[in-house]
Amino acid sequence: MPKSRLVELYAHAVGVIRETRVEFGDGFTVLTGETGAGKTLLLDALGLCLGVTPDAARGVAPDTRAAAVFLDREGREVALTRESASGRLRSAIDGVTTSASALRLRAEELIVIHGQHDSLALRNRALVRGLVDRSGGVDTSELDGLRTRLRDAIELRATLGGDDAARQHELEVMTFQIDELEAAQMASDDDLADALDELARVSELREAQETLARLSQDLDDDERGVLSALARIIAQLPSGRSVDAVRDVLDGALAQAREGTHELARLLDPDSVDQALLDQLDRRVAALQVVARKYGGTIAAAREQLRSLRARRSLAIELAERSRGLDREIEEITARERVAAREVREARVTAARRLNAAIARQLPRVALEGATLRFEVGGEDGSRIELLFAGNPGSAPGPLSSVASGGELSRVLLALSLETVHDDVVAVFDEIDAGLGGQVAQQIGECLAELGAQQQVLAVTHLASVAARADHHFTVDKRVTHGGVAATVREVRGEQRVEEIARMLAGDGLSEESRALARRLLTR
């Protein structure tokens, strides 16, 4: 299977490293050097290229630059760079400016770094859960998606306001108000004024019926009526050109008077002024006055209220339907979420069981013979995963963070790293062997060398027995100059490597014995 590989690392103005360029080979590579020489700074430069946020205490210089060149699984060259510009760090992939988060995502496909501080991170439940998920290929995407949908649906339902009972009560109140307004049958803003005018007209007409009847009788065309008398008078007018014009005027007046008399007769129609009509007009006026008083003071305001209430009721009905739909959706998603959670739990239990067996094979290799380490899976979805550890046979397992010593934590981390690191990416180990020595150090060196046979491995170490197992050896040297302290990186081979291994064994007091021991370690 194709594997990623770190080809080259360049660093400029990273801490005491003024400028260095390191080319890496396959297999197992170690970085060594005196305390404070800058070994960790080289990894800091690598971290910058991987999108890691710099330590605030260290900061970055105005001219800091770092670049890492990889070959990915397809054999394509990938350049990850980071440099300070205008007080900020600028990121780029293959020369194209990008964000630090994009840099991190790309780097995750190429390299993984294990540091000594990671042993403390084993107290973090999320990290432990991630180890199980990655080792077993546990896919939580469906469960995560369902939980996101469930959370969004619950939040949306909350925004609709009130519960079903409250929404139903609001609908009933609005429906009552709409029915009351619609019963008033308001066709225009002038309905009340028109109804009052009609009521006044009919009332006046009824009150004038007796007078109108008498006057109609007086004007009638019978022999005693005024119109009959006028007709007789006109008939007695003499003929002649001068009188004919007067006769025509009087004839017109008589015709108009007769028409008016007929109109009076029509007004005397009892059906137009009966009590039922008055009662109807009274009820109409009363209804319009009630809705005008209750809904804004005028018919125009009441009609606007009716339009608003209809719109609000339509929206309330729609929201009620949406709420009921959301309730059904929430019930459906909840049921599916429970099923998905059980499936994820089962996958995590299976992954944990396999990982437990694999770790059990690694523990003796890191000098933890007789110890047990177990991933305990709990919770509905198996997300509550705890690392239980027992350092000796017969001891009751307890939480790793509570019962393991510092040295045991480091060795547990190495065992986990050896078993869970992806073999298609570059693996970097930063002083996870700190505090260890003797036979344990030799076993750790063997483990890292074995891992290096499968993939590219880089390790920062202070242990000679670990460094001696490497395929490639770089040392970081610190020099004091007039300009301050500067660190350089060089690859050591042959006698130079013997000298470095001897220094790691004996410190500054090099002797033939330490050199001889260094040669034996390298030969072995």
C-alpha positions, 0 to 999 in steps of 0.5 A: 500500500502506498505510504506518505513520506516527509522528504524535506523540512526547511526552517528559518528564524524558528527560535534559535534555529536561524536557518536549516534544511533537512532531507529525510530518508525512509525508515526510522530517523532520530533527532538527538542533541543536548538539552536546550539545543533545539530538538523540539524547535525542529518539530515546532517548525514542522508543526507550523507547516502542519497548521499548528498554532504557535506557543504564545510564550514563544511566538514567532519572529517577523521573518519566520518561515517554515516549509515541509515537502511530502510525497503523498500516497499517490507519490505526488509532491505536496508542499506545506508552508507557513511564514510570518507576514505583517505580524500574522502567519500566512499559510499555503499549500503548493504555493497557493495561499490557504487557511491554517485549518485547510493546512491542518486538514491536508496534513492529517492525510500525511503525518501524525505526531505523538508527544510526551504530553499526549500521555496526559491527554489520555485522560481526555475521554474524547481522545480515548474515544477517537482511538477506538473509533479510528482503530475500528473504522467506526463511522458515526456520520449517520448518528451525527447527522441525525443528532444535528437534524434532531437538534435543529427540529427541536430548536425550530419547534421552540421558535414557533412559540407556545405548546399545542394547547396555547396555539389552539386557544389562540386560534379559538379566540381569533376565530371568535373575533373573525366570526363577530366581525364577519357577522357585521357584513361590512362592505365598506368603511361607510356602512355605519353612516349609510345605515344611520342615514337609512334608519333616520329616513325610514323613521322620519317617513313613518312619523310623517305617514298621517300628515302625508295621508291627509295632504295626499287626500287634499291634493287628490283629483276627486271633486273636493281636491285641490288638483280638481279645482285647479283643473276646473280653473284652467278649463275656464280660461278663455281662448286667445293667443295671449292666454294660451301661454298662461294655460300651458304653464298652468297645465304643466304645473298641474301635471307636475302636481299630479306626479308629486301626488302619485309619489306621495301615494307611493310613500304611503306604502305600509311595506316600506315603513313597517316595524320589521324594517325598522327593527332590521335597521336598528339591529344593523346599526347596533351591530356595526356600532358594537364592532366599531367600538370593540375594534378600533372605534371606526368601521374602517379600523374594524375592517382592517382588524378583520383583514389582520385577524384573517392573516394571523389565523392563516399563519397560526393554522400553518404554524400549527400544522408545521408544529404537528409535522415537526412533532412527527419528524422529531418522533421519527428522528428520535427513533432512528437516532436510538437505532443508530446509537445502538449500532455505533455502540455495538461497533465501538464494543467490537472495536474496543475488544479487538484493540484490547487484544492488540494492546495486550500483545504490545504491553510486554514489548514496552516493559509492562509484563503482567499489566492489563489495559482495557477500553471500557465502553459505556453509554447509549452510543458507546461514547463513554469510553474509559481506559482501565489499567492494572500495573500488576497481575491480580490488581483490580483495574482502575482509571488509567489517569488515577492508577498509572505512574508517569513512567507507566503512562509514557509506556502505555502511550507508546503501546497505544501509538504502536497499535493505533498509528496509521501505517500509511502516514509519517509517524513522529514521536516527540520524547515519549520515552522521557523518564525511561531507560535500561531494558525498557529503552532497548525495547522501545528502540526495537518497537520504533525500528520495527515500526520504521520497517513499515512506514517512515518514523521520526523520533526525538529522543535522549536515549542512546539505545533508541537512537542506535536503532535508527536508520538515519541519525540527525543531531542538533548542535547549539553554538554561542556566537557574538549574535547570540545562540544559534542551532544547526542540524547535521546528519551524523554517520560513521565515527560522528555517530559513534561520538554522538551515541557515546555523548548520549551515554556518558555526557561530556565525559567521553571515554574509550569505554563509552565509545566502545559501548556506542559501537556495540549498540550500533552493531547490535 
